[in-house]
Amino acid sequence: MTIQQVKQRFGIIGNSPLLNRSLEVAMQVAPTDISVLVMGESGTGKEIIPQVIHHLSARKHGEYIAVNCGAIPEGTIDSELFGHEKGSFTGASGSRQGYFEVANNGTIFLDEVAELPMQTQVRLLRVLETGEFIRVGSSKAIKTNVRVVAATNENMQKAISSGKFREDLFYRLSTVPIQLPALRKRKEDIHLIFRKFAHDFAEKYRMPAIKLTESAVEILQDYPWPGNIRQLKNLVEQLSVIETEREIDDFILSGYMPIITEKMPSVIGEEKDSFSERELMYKFLFDMKKDLTELKKLVLDVIAQGGNSPLSTEQNTVINRLYQEVNETIDSPSRLLPVAKDKDTEFAYDKSTDSYEQHEEVEESLSLEDREKELIQKALEKHRGKRKYAAGELGISERTLYRKIKEYNLIDL
C-alpha cells in the first residue's frame, strides 16, 4: 500500500514532507511488534498513526482499543487497564477484564501516556518486558499478547528529569519514535485542510461551502496555530455557520483568529481587573514627569538671572536633589550647589563655571505609540483575543482596532 492510498483510506490531508515521513515510518513498523511512541503537539492528529499501524499489521483482525490515560482517575486506572477480582475494593461486586486482557492479540493505544501514575507505570513496564500482568486483588499472573502504541504531547525528557515519568519505561515505549509535525510547519497543507473542512461542514449544515480570498489565504498560512488542526477545524465551523457571505476576506477571517501576543511582565500582586488603575498611575507619572521638567527649567532661569541670590538650606537641598541626574554627568563633585549652614549664608553663583548651558537634557522615552501598543496588547490579553470586547475596553471601533493591530505588527501577517 502506498502513502497516497493510506491517506485516502484514513482521510489524511496534506503533502508535507514531514507528514509523509511520519507515515512512511508508521508503514514500515506496522508489520512488526515493535512498541511505538507518537509525539507531537495537541491537536496534530496523533490518534491516526496507531490506526494506520494496527490496520497494516497482522493484528488487524484483533481488537483495537484506544485509552485516554489522562481521563481515567488515578484510583481506578489500574482496574481499567489490568482488570480486578471480586471484592478487591469497595464496589467490586464481580471480576472484570482489563483492556490488556480484552485486547489480547490486538493493539492498545495509550493516549496521553505521560499522565499515568507512577505505580501504573511500573505495571505497564512489566507488561512490555514479560507480557504478563496481575489483576487488582489477584495473585495469578495472566499472559497477554498485545502491541502497545503510546502518544503524548509532553516533553518527555523534562518529565523524566522532574521525576514524573520513568526513564526505563520511556525507552521501552519509544523503540520507534514518530514525530508528527505541527500545523505551522505544514503551511502548504493549511489551505487544503481548510477546504476539506469547509466542504464537510457545507454538507453537514446544507449550505454552500465558504471560500477564502488570496489575502485571507496568506493570513491563514502565516498564523502560528497553537491549537493545530483542532483549532483550524473549529474556525472553519464558526465561519460556515455564522458568516452569511460565502467569500471570506482577510478582515473577516482575522476577526475569528485570536491574537497571539507576547506575555507582558506583570507587577507583583497586581490583579487581573486592575487595568484602569494601572492606566491612571501611568497618567499620573507622566504628568509628574512633565511638571518636574518644567520646574528644572524654571530654577535654571532663576539662577542664571539672579546671580548672587541668597538661598536657604531647604532651597539648596531641593535644588541639589532636582539636579542629581545632571550633576552625575559633571566630573568634579564640587559643582554641586553648596548647602548653606544658616539663613544668612548667601550662595555665590559663578557663571564662568556654569555647565548647564551646554547640557542637553535627555528625557526618558514616553512614546505615545509604545503606550498605545501596550494598551492594545493588554486589552487583547484581558479578553483572550476577542476584538469586539477589546475594542469596547479601549473605546475605539473594531475596524480601528484591526488597523492598529496591523500597524503595530501584533500578528504575523
Sequence and secondary structure as in RCSB ss.txt:
>XXXX:A:sequence
MTIQQVKQRFGIIGNSPLLNRSLEVAMQVAPTDISVLVMGESGTGKEIIPQVIHHLSARKHGEYIAVNCGAIPEG
TIDSELFGHEKGSFTGASGSRQGYFEVANNGTIFLDEVAELPMQTQVRLLRVLETGEFIRVGSSKAIKTNVRVVA
ATNENMQKAISSGKFREDLFYRLSTVPIQLPALRKRKEDIHLIFRKFAHDFAEKYRMPAIKLTESAVEILQDYPW
PGNIRQLKNLVEQLSVIETEREIDDFILSGYMPIITEKMPSVIGEEKDSFSERELMYKFLFDMKKDLTELKKLVL
DVIAQGGNSPLSTEQNTVINRLYQEVNETIDSPSRLLPVAKDKDTEFAYDKSTDSYEQHEEVEESLSLEDREKEL
IQKALEKHRGKRKYAAGELGISERTLYRKIKEYNLIDL
>XXXX:A:secstr
  HHHHHHHHT     HHHHHHHHHHHHHTTS   EEEE  TTS TTHHHHHHHHTSTTTTS EEEEEGGGS TT
THHHHHH B TTSSTT  S B  HHHHTTTSEEEEETGGGS HHHHHHHHHHHHHSEEE BT   EEE   EEEE
EE S HHHHHHTTSS HHHHHHHTSEEEE   GGG HHHHHHHHHHHHHHHHHHHTS   EE HHHHHHHHHS  
TTHHHHHHHHHHHHHHH S SEE HHHHHHTS          TT  TT HHHHHHHHHHHHHHHHHHHHHHHHHH
HHHHHHSS    HHHHHHHHHHTHHHHTT S GGGS    SSTT      GGG  SSS         HHHHHHHH
HHHHHHHTTT HHHHHHHHTS HHHHHHHHHHTT S  
